[in-house]
Amino acid sequence: MPDVAGVRLASAHSGMRYKNRDDVFLAVFPEGTSVAGCFTKNKMPGEPVKWGRAILPSGKARGLVVNAGYANVWTGEQGYAVVEETAAAAASLIGCSKEEIHISSTGIIGEQIKKEKLLGVLPGLYRNLSEKKWEEAARAFMTTDTFPKGVTKQAKIGNAKVNINGILKGSGMVAPNMATALCFVFTDAKIPAPILQQLISGAVDKSLNSTTVDGDTSTSDTCLVFATGQVKHEEISAIEQDGFADFKRAFNELMVELAHLLVKDGEGISKFVTINIKGAITAQSARIIGLSIANSPLVKTAIAAQDPNWGRIVAAIGKSGEPIKETVDIWIGDELVAINGSLNPNYKEANAAEHMKNPEINITVDVDSGDAEATVWTCDLTEEYIKINANYRS
C-alpha cells in the first residue's frame, strides 16, 4: 500500500496469547489529525469501545494502539484501567494527551489482557515506526482471519491528489450493527472532524452494516477514520462541496471493498453471496429483508450444499417482518425462479443449480412494495465454520 503522509506504523509480538506472530500495532499521527468513527451497538461493549466513545467527540487523534488475542470485554474496572494506562503510555512516547490515543482490542471475551506484555512492547513500537508497514499492521490484529485485509484508493480534492488506505480484520462474529469487527481508514486529506463523521456514518450503512457472516454482532466493533491534513488542498467546509465529490466516491468504494473482504474471509467460507433487494418501501426495509435472507442458517447451508432451495429464501423474506406483497419475484443468478408470488412455469432448476456451483452467488428479490433497494453480502455456512468456533479457545 502507498504511504499516507503523516501516518507511521509498527507492529510487534507481545506474547500475550499468540506464538511466533505480531499481535500489537501502533499508528502515530501528526498534530492536527482529525478523527471520526462508529462503534458497536451491542449492549455489552468492550472497555476500549467505552474509551473510544468518551474521547471521540474531541475529533483529535495522535495515536492508535490495537491488540489481538484478548478483546478486553467484560473485564470491569481493571480492564478499563488497562485501556487508560495503555493510552497514557503511548501518549508519553508521542508527546500528547492520553485522550488523543485511540485503543482497540479483539480476541477472547472475559479474560484480562496481560497488561505488562502490552505496555512492554510500546517503546519498541515507537522506535520502529515507518510509513511502509501497512501489511505488518494488518496482520498484527488478525484472529481467525486467513489473510490480511487492506484496500487503497487515490482521489482528488480540487487539483490535489490524496491517498486513502484502509485495513480491517474480521472473519467470525460478523453481523455489524454500525461498524464491523475492527476497521481503520487513514487519509492525508485535511477534513474537519464533523464532516469526517458525516462521511463515515453514511458510508458504513452501505458497506460494513450490509455484511453478515454468522449473525453475531461483536462487542468490539469499531470503525475509525483518521485525516492527517498533510496534503494542501482547497478547504472542505461541507460534505456536499463540489471539490469533495471525488474523495467521497473513492472513500465509499474503499469501504465497500473492505466489506467484501470481510465476508470473503468468513470463517469456513466456500461461497461469497450477493443479495439484491428491489421494490422495498425504503432502503432500510430493503436492507432488513436482505439481512433476513443472509442470516438464515437454512439459506446459508443450502448455499453450502449448492442446492437452489428457493423455498428457504421465501421463508426468510417472510420472517423479516417488513412490509411486502406476496407477489414477489426471485432470481438465482440469471434464472427467474418465482414470479408474482409463485413458481415460474418456465423455471429450470438445472440452470439455478449450475449457478450454485460458482464461488460467487447472486440472489435477487423484488418484493413489489415500493421503489427502494439495497444490497447485502454474506457467505455460506459450512462444517468448517463449526470446527473453527468449536476450537476457538483451544
C-alpha positions as a Python dict, from the first residue, in 0.01 Angstrom:
ca = {
    (1, 'M'): (0, 0, 0),
    (2, 'P'): (125, 355, -68),
    (3, 'D'): (233, 595, 203),
    (4, 'V'): (-29, 817, 362),
    (5, 'A'): (151, 1139, 451),
    (6, 'G'): (178, 1173, 828),
    (7, 'V'): (92, 812, 916),
    (8, 'R'): (366, 595, 1067),
    (9, 'L'): (311, 239, 1186),
    (10, 'A'): (485, -51, 1356),
    (11, 'S'): (388, -397, 1480),
    (12, 'A'): (533, -627, 1745),
    (13, 'H'): (496, -964, 1918),
    (14, 'S'): (387, -920, 2279),
    (15, 'G'): (347, -1289, 2365),
    (16, 'M'): (11, -1225, 2531),
    (17, 'R'): (-158, -1519, 2359),
    (18, 'Y'): (-13, -1599, 2018),
    (19, 'K'): (323, -1758, 1943),
    (20, 'N'): (558, -1657, 1663),
    (21, 'R'): (349, -1370, 1527),
    (22, 'D'): (293, -1000, 1586),
    (23, 'D'): (-19, -918, 1785),
    (24, 'V'): (2, -543, 1853),
    (25, 'F'): (34, -245, 1623),
    (26, 'L'): (84, 125, 1684),
    (27, 'A'): (-7, 405, 1444),
    (28, 'V'): (110, 760, 1508),
    (29, 'F'): (-25, 1080, 1350),
    (30, 'P'): (92, 1443, 1338),
    (31, 'E'): (-63, 1719, 1543),
    (32, 'G'): (-384, 1844, 1384),
    (33, 'T'): (-507, 1499, 1274),
    (34, 'S'): (-886, 1472, 1285),
    (35, 'V'): (-1076, 1155, 1366),
    (36, 'A'): (-1431, 1024, 1338),
    (37, 'G'): (-1586, 685, 1385),
    (38, 'C'): (-1861, 445, 1479),
    (39, 'F'): (-1882, 179, 1747),
    (40, 'T'): (-2081, -135, 1819),
    (41, 'K'): (-2441, -115, 1935),
    (42, 'N'): (-2400, -440, 2124),
    (43, 'K'): (-2520, -374, 2482),
    (44, 'M'): (-2208, -548, 2622),
    (45, 'P'): (-1936, -325, 2471),
    (46, 'G'): (-1568, -374, 2537),
    (47, 'E'): (-1365, -139, 2754),
    (48, 'P'): (-1181, 7, 2451),
    (49, 'V'): (-1518, 91, 2296),
    (50, 'K'): (-1619, 278, 2613),
    (51, 'W'): (-1291, 470, 2600),
    (52, 'G'): (-1337, 547, 2231),
    (53, 'R'): (-1688, 680, 2282),
    (54, 'A'): (-1559, 908, 2558),
    (55, 'I'): (-1273, 1064, 2361),
    (56, 'L'): (-1413, 1068, 2005),
    (57, 'P'): (-1616, 1393, 2046),
    (58, 'S'): (-1291, 1595, 2062),
    (59, 'G'): (-1225, 1499, 1699),
    (60, 'K'): (-850, 1483, 1768),
    (61, 'A'): (-606, 1191, 1737),
    (62, 'R'): (-232, 1140, 1770),
    (63, 'G'): (-215, 764, 1804),
    (64, 'L'): (-387, 427, 1773),
    (65, 'V'): (-295, 110, 1965),
    (66, 'V'): (-455, -219, 1858),
    (67, 'N'): (-402, -568, 2002),
    (68, 'A'): (-523, -916, 1909),
    (69, 'G'): (-575, -1213, 2139),
    (70, 'Y'): (-782, -1057, 2416),
    (71, 'A'): (-1088, -840, 2349),
    (72, 'N'): (-1089, -665, 2691),
    (73, 'V'): (-1465, -720, 2717),
    (74, 'W'): (-1644, -790, 3045),
    (75, 'T'): (-1326, -711, 3233),
    (76, 'G'): (-1470, -435, 3453),
    (77, 'E'): (-1273, -158, 3617),
    (78, 'Q'): (-948, -350, 3579),
    (79, 'G'): (-999, -376, 3204),
    (80, 'Y'): (-1083, -7, 3170),
    (81, 'A'): (-773, 81, 3373),
    (82, 'V'): (-562, -114, 3122),
    (83, 'V'): (-706, 99, 2842),
    (84, 'E'): (-625, 420, 3028),
    (85, 'E'): (-274, 303, 3115),
    (86, 'T'): (-208, 199, 2756),
    (87, 'A'): (-328, 538, 2628),
    (88, 'A'): (-116, 720, 2886),
    (89, 'A'): (195, 517, 2798),
    (90, 'A'): (153, 578, 2426),
    (91, 'A'): (82, 947, 2485),
    (92, 'S'): (402, 979, 2687),
    (93, 'L'): (603, 843, 2394),
    (94, 'I'): (429, 1058, 2135),
    (95, 'G'): (407, 1376, 2343),
    (96, 'C'): (32, 1433, 2359),
    (97, 'S'): (-262, 1383, 2594),
    (98, 'K'): (-392, 1032, 2659),
    (99, 'E'): (-732, 1145, 2528),
    (100, 'E'): (-574, 1166, 2182),
    (101, 'I'): (-487, 794, 2183),
    (102, 'H'): (-745, 550, 2048),
    (103, 'I'): (-740, 188, 2163),
    (104, 'S'): (-893, -125, 2010),
    (105, 'S'): (-876, -489, 2115),
    (106, 'T'): (-1000, -815, 1964),
    (107, 'G'): (-997, -1176, 2074),
    (108, 'I'): (-1126, -1375, 2370),
    (109, 'I'): (-1403, -1217, 2577),
    (110, 'G'): (-1395, -1211, 2956),
    (111, 'E'): (-1022, -1259, 3017),
    (112, 'Q'): (-790, -982, 3131),
    (113, 'I'): (-525, -851, 2893),
    (114, 'K'): (-172, -924, 3010),
    (115, 'K'): (-100, -559, 3077),
    (116, 'E'): (274, -586, 3133),
    (117, 'K'): (325, -754, 2797),
    (118, 'L'): (113, -498, 2614),
    (119, 'L'): (281, -199, 2776),
    (120, 'G'): (620, -362, 2738),
    (121, 'V'): (617, -352, 2357),
    (122, 'L'): (513, 14, 2322),
    (123, 'P'): (864, 171, 2341),
    (124, 'G'): (994, -68, 2074),
    (125, 'L'): (693, 2, 1856),
    (126, 'Y'): (757, 375, 1880),
    (127, 'R'): (1125, 331, 1788),
    (128, 'N'): (1038, 121, 1483),
    (129, 'L'): (769, 342, 1330),
    (130, 'S'): (768, 356, 950),
    (131, 'E'): (548, 487, 670),
    (132, 'K'): (575, 148, 496),
    (133, 'K'): (441, -109, 744),
    (134, 'W'): (82, -141, 629),
    (135, 'E'): (79, -516, 575),
    (136, 'E'): (252, -576, 908),
    (137, 'A'): (-13, -371, 1085),
    (138, 'A'): (-296, -552, 901),
    (139, 'R'): (-152, -889, 1006),
    (140, 'A'): (-99, -789, 1368),
    (141, 'F'): (-468, -768, 1459),
    (142, 'M'): (-585, -1083, 1282),
    (143, 'T'): (-753, -1352, 1494),
    (144, 'T'): (-921, -1629, 1291),
    (145, 'D'): (-862, -1429, 973),
    (146, 'T'): (-682, -1621, 699),
    (147, 'F'): (-530, -1320, 524),
    (148, 'P'): (-454, -953, 600),
    (149, 'K'): (-714, -717, 457),
    (150, 'G'): (-634, -381, 304),
    (151, 'V'): (-762, -151, 32),
    (152, 'T'): (-610, 166, -108),
    (153, 'K'): (-759, 444, -320),
    (154, 'Q'): (-645, 773, -466),
    (155, 'A'): (-868, 1075, -506),
    (156, 'K'): (-857, 1440, -595),
    (157, 'I'): (-971, 1731, -384),
    (158, 'G'): (-962, 2015, -631),
    (159, 'N'): (-630, 1965, -809),
    (160, 'A'): (-457, 1793, -518),
    (161, 'K'): (-407, 1416, -507),
    (162, 'V'): (-469, 1242, -174),
    (163, 'N'): (-431, 882, -61),
    (164, 'I'): (-676, 671, 138),
    (165, 'N'): (-569, 341, 296),
    (166, 'G'): (-798, 108, 488),
    (167, 'I'): (-715, -203, 691),
    (168, 'L'): (-966, -437, 851),
    (169, 'K'): (-994, -759, 1048),
    (170, 'G'): (-1292, -985, 1081),
    (171, 'S'): (-1383, -1342, 999),
    (172, 'G'): (-1638, -1458, 1255),
    (173, 'M'): (-1880, -1281, 1492),
    (174, 'V'): (-1963, -1057, 1197),
    (175, 'A'): (-2307, -902, 1175),
    (176, 'P'): (-2222, -537, 1218),
    (177, 'N'): (-2478, -304, 1367),
    (178, 'M'): (-2294, 17, 1292),
    (179, 'A'): (-1937, -75, 1205),
    (180, 'T'): (-1756, -406, 1165),
    (181, 'A'): (-1511, -615, 1359),
    (182, 'L'): (-1222, -363, 1354),
    (183, 'C'): (-1172, -123, 1063),
    (184, 'F'): (-927, 167, 1037),
    (185, 'V'): (-906, 413, 749),
    (186, 'F'): (-631, 671, 701),
    (187, 'T'): (-603, 966, 462),
    (188, 'D'): (-365, 1257, 418),
    (189, 'A'): (-651, 1491, 325),
    (190, 'K'): (-747, 1775, 558),
    (191, 'I'): (-1107, 1712, 662),
    (192, 'P'): (-1271, 1864, 970),
    (193, 'A'): (-1394, 1605, 1220),
    (194, 'P'): (-1768, 1690, 1184),
    (195, 'I'): (-1751, 1636, 807),
    (196, 'L'): (-1543, 1323, 857),
    (197, 'Q'): (-1814, 1193, 1090),
    (198, 'Q'): (-2084, 1256, 830),
    (199, 'L'): (-1871, 1073, 575),
    (200, 'I'): (-1809, 760, 782),
    (201, 'S'): (-2162, 743, 923),
    (202, 'G'): (-2307, 748, 572),
    (203, 'A'): (-2056, 501, 433),
    (204, 'V'): (-2095, 224, 692),
    (205, 'D'): (-2463, 162, 620),
    (206, 'K'): (-2393, 79, 257),
    (207, 'S'): (-2080, -122, 331),
    (208, 'L'): (-1996, -275, 668),
    (209, 'N'): (-2353, -261, 801),
    (210, 'S'): (-2463, -456, 495),
    (211, 'T'): (-2248, -761, 569),
    (212, 'T'): (-2305, -1070, 778),
    (213, 'V'): (-2114, -1393, 829),
    (214, 'D'): (-2292, -1553, 1122),
    (215, 'G'): (-2547, -1304, 1259),
    (216, 'D'): (-2348, -1225, 1575),
    (217, 'T'): (-2268, -858, 1639),
    (218, 'S'): (-1930, -822, 1807),
    (219, 'T'): (-1881, -648, 2141),
    (220, 'S'): (-1577, -472, 1996),
    (221, 'D'): (-1700, -340, 1660),
    (222, 'T'): (-1506, -22, 1581),
    (223, 'C'): (-1457, 177, 1263),
    (224, 'L'): (-1232, 483, 1282),
    (225, 'V'): (-1111, 719, 1009),
    (226, 'F'): (-810, 946, 1058),
    (227, 'A'): (-730, 1251, 839),
    (228, 'T'): (-376, 1385, 885),
    (229, 'G'): (-421, 1703, 679),
    (230, 'Q'): (-72, 1679, 531),
    (231, 'V'): (-178, 1746, 171),
    (232, 'K'): (-261, 2105, 82),
    (233, 'H'): (-591, 2142, -99),
    (234, 'E'): (-900, 2360, -104),
    (235, 'E'): (-1073, 2393, 231),
    (236, 'I'): (-1352, 2143, 293),
    (237, 'S'): (-1643, 2315, 465),
    (238, 'A'): (-1938, 2097, 362),
    (239, 'I'): (-1982, 1732, 269),
    (240, 'E'): (-2172, 1828, -49),
    (241, 'Q'): (-1894, 2061, -166),
    (242, 'D'): (-1817, 2013, -537),
    (243, 'G'): (-1445, 1972, -480),
    (244, 'F'): (-1509, 1690, -230),
    (245, 'A'): (-1709, 1468, -467),
    (246, 'D'): (-1419, 1259, -596),
    (247, 'F'): (-1293, 1193, -244),
    (248, 'K'): (-1639, 1077, -134),
    (249, 'R'): (-1659, 844, -433),
    (250, 'A'): (-1320, 689, -357),
    (251, 'F'): (-1393, 665, 15),
    (252, 'N'): (-1726, 490, -39),
    (253, 'E'): (-1568, 248, -289),
    (254, 'L'): (-1294, 167, -39),
    (255, 'M'): (-1548, 94, 233),
    (256, 'V'): (-1747, -141, 9),
    (257, 'E'): (-1433, -325, -98),
    (258, 'L'): (-1330, -365, 267),
    (259, 'A'): (-1677, -503, 341),
    (260, 'H'): (-1636, -758, 61),
    (261, 'L'): (-1301, -870, 202),
    (262, 'L'): (-1464, -915, 541),
    (263, 'V'): (-1722, -1158, 401),
    (264, 'K'): (-1476, -1332, 168),
    (265, 'D'): (-1276, -1429, 475),
    (266, 'G'): (-1582, -1551, 665),
    (267, 'E'): (-1497, -1850, 882),
    (268, 'G'): (-1523, -2169, 678),
    (269, 'I'): (-1646, -1983, 370),
    (270, 'S'): (-1677, -2157, 33),
    (271, 'K'): (-1923, -1912, -130),
    (272, 'F'): (-1942, -1530, -144),
    (273, 'V'): (-2308, -1431, -174),
    (274, 'T'): (-2456, -1103, -301),
    (275, 'I'): (-2823, -1046, -220),
    (276, 'N'): (-3001, -766, -408),
    (277, 'I'): (-3338, -648, -279),
    (278, 'K'): (-3559, -434, -503),
    (279, 'G'): (-3907, -291, -474),
    (280, 'A'): (-3899, -219, -100),
    (281, 'I'): (-4073, 72, 74),
    (282, 'T'): (-3741, 216, 200),
    (283, 'A'): (-3372, 139, 164),
    (284, 'Q'): (-3363, 43, 532),
    (285, 'S'): (-3652, -200, 480),
    (286, 'A'): (-3469, -349, 180),
    (287, 'R'): (-3155, -397, 391),
    (288, 'I'): (-3352, -569, 669),
    (289, 'I'): (-3509, -809, 418),
    (290, 'G'): (-3169, -878, 264),
    (291, 'L'): (-3011, -947, 603),
    (292, 'S'): (-3301, -1174, 694),
    (293, 'I'): (-3209, -1391, 396),
    (294, 'A'): (-2835, -1353, 457),
    (295, 'N'): (-2861, -1458, 824),
    (296, 'S'): (-3084, -1760, 765),
    (297, 'P'): (-2895, -2079, 860),
    (298, 'L'): (-3125, -2273, 628),
    (299, 'V'): (-3043, -2050, 331),
    (300, 'K'): (-2671, -2050, 414),
    (301, 'T'): (-2646, -2429, 447),
    (302, 'A'): (-2838, -2477, 122),
    (303, 'I'): (-2585, -2250, -49),
    (304, 'A'): (-2301, -2453, 101),
    (305, 'A'): (-2462, -2767, -43),
    (306, 'Q'): (-2508, -2594, -383),
    (307, 'D'): (-2883, -2651, -350),
    (308, 'P'): (-3107, -2383, -512),
    (309, 'N'): (-3366, -2423, -235),
    (310, 'W'): (-3572, -2118, -316),
    (311, 'G'): (-3840, -2212, -59),
    (312, 'R'): (-3593, -2120, 216),
    (313, 'I'): (-3544, -1779, 55),
    (314, 'V'): (-3922, -1727, 57),
    (315, 'A'): (-3940, -1817, 427),
    (316, 'A'): (-3654, -1580, 510),
    (317, 'I'): (-3824, -1294, 326),
    (318, 'G'): (-4143, -1354, 521),
    (319, 'K'): (-3976, -1363, 862),
    (320, 'S'): (-3814, -1022, 809),
    (321, 'G'): (-4129, -853, 942),
    (322, 'E'): (-4104, -586, 674),
    (323, 'P'): (-4396, -466, 457),
    (324, 'I'): (-4404, -680, 144),
    (325, 'K'): (-4655, -811, -105),
    (326, 'E'): (-4693, -1179, -182),
    (327, 'T'): (-4630, -1100, -548),
    (328, 'V'): (-4257, -1148, -504),
    (329, 'D'): (-4009, -1224, -784),
    (330, 'I'): (-3691, -1425, -708),
    (331, 'W'): (-3382, -1485, -921),
    (332, 'I'): (-3093, -1721, -853),
    (333, 'G'): (-2821, -1596, -1082),
    (334, 'D'): (-3000, -1513, -1409),
    (335, 'E'): (-3267, -1779, -1358),
    (336, 'L'): (-3613, -1638, -1272),
    (337, 'V'): (-3731, -1881, -1007),
    (338, 'A'): (-4053, -1721, -885),
    (339, 'I'): (-4277, -1462, -1049),
    (340, 'N'): (-4572, -1276, -899),
    (341, 'G'): (-4558, -1487, -585),
    (342, 'S'): (-4547, -1834, -736),
    (343, 'L'): (-4309, -2069, -913),
    (344, 'N'): (-4216, -1951, -1260),
    (345, 'P'): (-4372, -2207, -1500),
    (346, 'N'): (-4059, -2178, -1717),
    (347, 'Y'): (-3817, -2224, -1425),
    (348, 'K'): (-3529, -2461, -1499),
    (349, 'E'): (-3374, -2585, -1177),
    (350, 'A'): (-3072, -2716, -1365),
    (351, 'N'): (-2979, -2356, -1452),
    (352, 'A'): (-3011, -2242, -1090),
    (353, 'A'): (-2816, -2546, -970),
    (354, 'E'): (-2538, -2471, -1215),
    (355, 'H'): (-2514, -2114, -1079),
    (356, 'M'): (-2488, -2251, -725),
    (357, 'K'): (-2162, -2425, -821),
    (358, 'N'): (-1991, -2089, -865),
    (359, 'P'): (-1771, -1941, -591),
    (360, 'E'): (-1978, -1622, -609),
    (361, 'I'): (-2358, -1649, -585),
    (362, 'N'): (-2617, -1384, -673),
    (363, 'I'): (-2971, -1381, -536),
    (364, 'T'): (-3214, -1106, -639),
    (365, 'V'): (-3556, -1044, -486),
    (366, 'D'): (-3822, -792, -591),
    (367, 'V'): (-4074, -753, -306),
    (368, 'D'): (-4310, -538, -520),
    (369, 'S'): (-4387, -285, -248),
    (370, 'G'): (-4204, 33, -348),
    (371, 'D'): (-3905, 175, -532),
    (372, 'A'): (-3623, 136, -277),
    (373, 'E'): (-3340, -114, -297),
    (374, 'A'): (-3034, -236, -109),
    (375, 'T'): (-2753, -487, -143),
    (376, 'V'): (-2611, -705, 133),
    (377, 'W'): (-2328, -955, 131),
    (378, 'T'): (-2287, -1283, 315),
    (379, 'C'): (-2130, -1628, 283),
    (380, 'D'): (-2239, -1987, 323),
    (381, 'L'): (-2239, -2186, 650),
    (382, 'T'): (-2015, -2490, 640),
    (383, 'E'): (-1888, -2765, 867),
    (384, 'E'): (-1555, -2582, 877),
    (385, 'Y'): (-1724, -2285, 1049),
    (386, 'I'): (-1836, -2519, 1329),
    (387, 'K'): (-1487, -2665, 1364),
    (388, 'I'): (-1323, -2324, 1384),
    (389, 'N'): (-1558, -2193, 1651),
    (390, 'A'): (-1572, -2516, 1850),
    (391, 'N'): (-1196, -2491, 1894),
    (392, 'Y'): (-1164, -2110, 1924),
    (393, 'R'): (-1021, -2111, 2278),
    (394, 'S'): (-804, -2421, 2231),
}
